[in-house]
């Protein structure tokens, strides 16, 4: 009886090894790079950049630029427009700078303009969008009202913590830390730490004074 149990364990281990090896091969084959057919569909997909397999929803590549040496993790959604085939005009609407790292399961959804500077890192499950539903017509369900766009800009060197949300109209400065779970709208100055819902400045570097901890909402967050 013991030898049968041992044989069953060995068989399970062998099958698990086959599955794991096969999955690694699928991941390698499905990876998006500058040289792959999927990479060539983008407006730009820089050398040394990769998007891991499996991806999230990816469409509107013609209006998406990815810089050099970027690492985009598994299950990341990168999309431009409301649906595949949506014509957004002659210029890209989503630009990701060089050497960015986009965490697993993040969503970056562009319709008008999202600009992400160089060396921006995100944790997993970050959400960035430049579009939101309107709610001005009191007689029409919110989900059926025409959405409103407002450009988003994230400065170089910024870190977005796990689950952070960047809403339409946000302008985040350089080398900013956005705490996990924060919801950012309005303007964030350079060299700041922000957190909360809605996000507020927790610390800000002031030349000659060092790191200060001001209170109150972000400029433009009203």
C-alpha positions as CSV (number, residue, x, y, z in Angstrom):
1,X,0.0,0.0,0.0
2,X,2.8,2.4,0.9
3,X,4.5,1.9,-2.5
4,X,1.3,2.8,-4.2
5,X,1.0,6.0,-2.3
6,X,4.6,6.8,-3.1
7,X,4.0,6.1,-6.8
8,X,0.9,8.4,-6.7
9,X,3.0,11.2,-5.1
10,X,5.7,10.9,-7.7
11,X,3.1,11.0,-10.5
12,X,1.5,14.1,-9.0
13,X,4.9,15.8,-8.7
14,X,5.7,14.9,-12.3
15,X,2.4,16.3,-13.6
16,X,2.9,19.4,-11.6
17,X,6.3,19.9,-13.1
18,X,4.9,19.5,-16.6
19,X,2.2,22.0,-15.9
20,X,4.6,24.5,-14.4
21,X,7.1,24.1,-17.2
22,X,4.3,24.5,-19.8
23,X,3.0,27.6,-18.1
24,X,6.4,29.2,-18.1
25,X,6.7,28.5,-21.8
26,X,3.3,30.1,-22.4
27,X,4.3,33.1,-20.4
28,X,7.5,33.5,-22.4
29,X,5.7,33.0,-25.7
30,X,3.0,35.5,-24.8
31,X,5.2,38.2,-23.6
32,X,4.9,41.6,-25.4
33,X,8.2,43.1,-26.5
34,X,9.3,45.6,-29.1
35,X,10.1,42.7,-31.5
36,X,6.8,40.9,-31.1
37,X,3.8,41.3,-33.3
38,X,1.8,42.6,-30.4
39,X,4.5,45.2,-29.6
40,X,4.5,46.5,-33.1
41,X,0.8,47.3,-32.8
42,X,1.6,50.1,-30.4
43,X,2.4,53.7,-31.5
44,X,5.7,53.0,-29.8
45,X,7.0,50.1,-27.7
46,X,10.6,50.9,-26.6
47,X,13.5,48.5,-26.8
48,X,14.1,46.6,-23.6
49,X,10.5,47.0,-22.5
50,X,8.2,44.0,-21.8
51,X,4.6,43.3,-20.9
52,X,4.1,40.0,-19.1
53,X,1.6,37.4,-20.1
54,X,-1.2,37.0,-19.4
55,X,-2.2,40.6,-20.0
56,X,-5.4,42.4,-18.9
57,X,-7.5,44.2,-21.5
58,X,-5.2,45.7,-24.1
59,X,-6.7,47.7,-27.0
60,X,-6.2,51.0,-28.8
61,X,-2.5,50.3,-29.1
62,X,-2.2,52.7,-32.0
63,X,-2.7,55.5,-29.5
64,X,-0.4,54.1,-26.7
65,X,3.3,54.8,-26.4
66,X,5.5,52.8,-24.1
67,X,9.1,54.0,-23.5
68,X,12.3,52.1,-23.3
69,X,13.2,49.5,-20.6
70,X,9.7,49.4,-19.0
71,X,8.4,46.5,-17.1
72,X,4.7,45.9,-17.2
73,X,3.5,43.1,-15.0
74,X,0.9,40.4,-15.5
75,X,-2.8,41.2,-15.8
76,X,-2.2,44.9,-16.5
77,X,-4.9,46.7,-18.5
78,X,-3.6,49.3,-21.0
79,X,-6.3,50.7,-23.2
80,X,-7.1,53.8,-25.2
81,X,-10.7,54.7,-26.1
82,X,-14.0,53.2,-25.0
83,X,-13.7,50.0,-27.0
84,X,-11.5,48.4,-29.6
85,X,-11.7,50.3,-32.9
86,X,-12.5,53.6,-31.3
87,X,-10.7,56.3,-33.5
88,X,-9.0,58.8,-31.2
89,X,-7.4,61.0,-33.8
90,X,-3.8,61.4,-35.0
91,X,-1.9,61.6,-31.7
92,X,-1.3,59.1,-28.9
93,X,-3.5,59.6,-25.8
94,X,-1.5,57.4,-23.4
95,X,2.3,58.0,-23.0
96,X,4.4,56.0,-20.6
97,X,8.0,57.2,-20.1
98,X,11.2,55.3,-20.0
99,X,12.1,52.8,-17.2
100,X,8.6,52.7,-15.7
101,X,7.4,49.7,-13.7
102,X,3.6,49.0,-13.7
103,X,2.5,46.6,-11.0
104,X,0.4,43.5,-11.4
105,X,-3.3,44.0,-12.1
106,X,-3.1,47.8,-12.6
107,X,-5.4,49.6,-15.0
108,X,-4.4,52.6,-17.1
109,X,-7.4,53.7,-19.1
110,X,-7.0,56.7,-21.4
111,X,-9.4,58.7,-23.6
112,X,-8.0,62.2,-23.9
113,X,-4.5,62.4,-22.4
114,X,-2.6,60.5,-19.7
115,X,1.2,61.3,-19.5
116,X,3.4,59.2,-17.2
117,X,6.9,60.5,-16.8
118,X,10.1,58.4,-16.7
119,X,11.0,56.2,-13.8
120,X,7.4,56.0,-12.4
121,X,6.8,52.9,-10.3
122,X,3.5,51.5,-9.2
123,X,2.4,48.8,-6.8
124,X,-0.2,46.3,-7.9
125,X,-3.8,47.1,-8.6
126,X,-3.3,50.9,-9.3
127,X,-6.0,52.6,-11.3
128,X,-5.4,55.7,-13.5
129,X,-8.0,57.2,-15.8
130,X,-8.8,60.5,-17.5
131,X,-12.5,59.9,-17.8
132,X,-15.5,59.8,-15.5
133,X,-19.2,59.7,-15.8
134,X,-21.2,62.9,-15.7
135,X,-24.1,63.3,-13.3
136,X,-25.5,66.7,-14.2
137,X,-28.7,65.4,-15.8
138,X,-30.9,64.5,-13.0
139,X,-33.4,62.6,-15.2
140,X,-30.8,60.2,-16.8
141,X,-29.1,57.3,-15.0
142,X,-25.5,58.3,-14.3
143,X,-24.1,55.3,-16.2
144,X,-25.9,56.4,-19.3
145,X,-24.7,60.0,-19.3
146,X,-21.9,61.0,-21.6
147,X,-18.6,60.9,-19.8
148,X,-16.3,63.8,-19.2
149,X,-12.6,63.8,-19.9
150,X,-9.8,65.7,-18.1
151,X,-6.1,65.1,-18.7
152,X,-3.8,63.4,-16.2
153,X,-0.1,63.9,-15.7
154,X,2.2,61.9,-13.4
155,X,5.7,63.4,-12.9
156,X,8.9,61.5,-13.3
157,X,10.2,59.5,-10.4
158,X,6.9,59.1,-8.7
159,X,5.8,56.0,-6.7
160,X,2.1,55.0,-6.6
161,X,1.4,52.5,-3.8
162,X,-0.8,49.5,-4.0
163,X,-4.4,50.2,-4.9
164,X,-3.9,53.9,-5.4
165,X,-6.4,55.6,-7.7
166,X,-5.6,58.6,-9.9
167,X,-8.7,60.4,-11.1
168,X,-9.3,62.7,-14.1
169,X,-7.7,66.1,-13.9
170,X,-5.0,65.0,-11.5
171,X,-1.5,66.5,-11.9
172,X,1.1,64.8,-9.8
173,X,4.6,66.4,-9.5
174,X,8.0,64.8,-9.6
175,X,9.3,62.3,-7.1
176,X,6.0,62.1,-5.3
177,X,5.0,59.2,-3.0
178,X,1.3,58.3,-3.2
179,X,0.3,56.1,-0.3
180,X,-1.4,52.7,-0.8
181,X,-5.2,53.1,-1.3
182,X,-5.0,56.9,-1.8
183,X,-7.5,58.6,-4.2
184,X,-5.7,61.5,-6.0
185,X,-7.5,64.4,-7.6
186,X,-6.3,68.0,-8.1
187,X,-2.6,69.1,-8.1
188,X,0.2,67.5,-6.1
189,X,3.4,69.4,-5.7
190,X,6.9,68.0,-6.4
191,X,8.6,66.1,-3.6
192,X,5.6,65.3,-1.6
193,X,4.0,62.4,0.2
194,X,0.2,62.2,-0.1
195,X,-2.3,59.8,1.3
196,X,-6.0,59.4,2.2
197,X,-9.4,59.6,0.5
198,X,-9.3,62.1,-1.0
199,X,-5.5,62.4,-0.9
200,X,-3.9,65.2,1.1
201,X,-0.3,66.3,1.5
202,X,1.2,64.5,4.5
203,X,4.8,65.7,3.9
204,X,6.3,68.2,1.5
205,X,10.0,69.1,1.0
206,X,10.5,72.8,1.2
207,X,14.0,74.2,0.2
208,X,15.7,75.6,3.2
209,X,13.2,74.1,5.7
210,X,13.3,70.4,4.9
211,X,10.3,68.1,5.2
212,X,7.2,69.8,6.5
213,X,3.7,68.4,7.2
214,X,1.1,70.8,6.0
215,X,-2.6,70.2,6.6
216,X,-5.6,70.6,4.4
217,X,-6.8,69.4,1.0
218,X,-4.8,69.4,-2.2
219,X,-4.9,72.5,-4.4
220,X,-7.8,72.2,-6.8
221,X,-9.6,69.5,-4.7
222,X,-12.9,71.2,-3.9
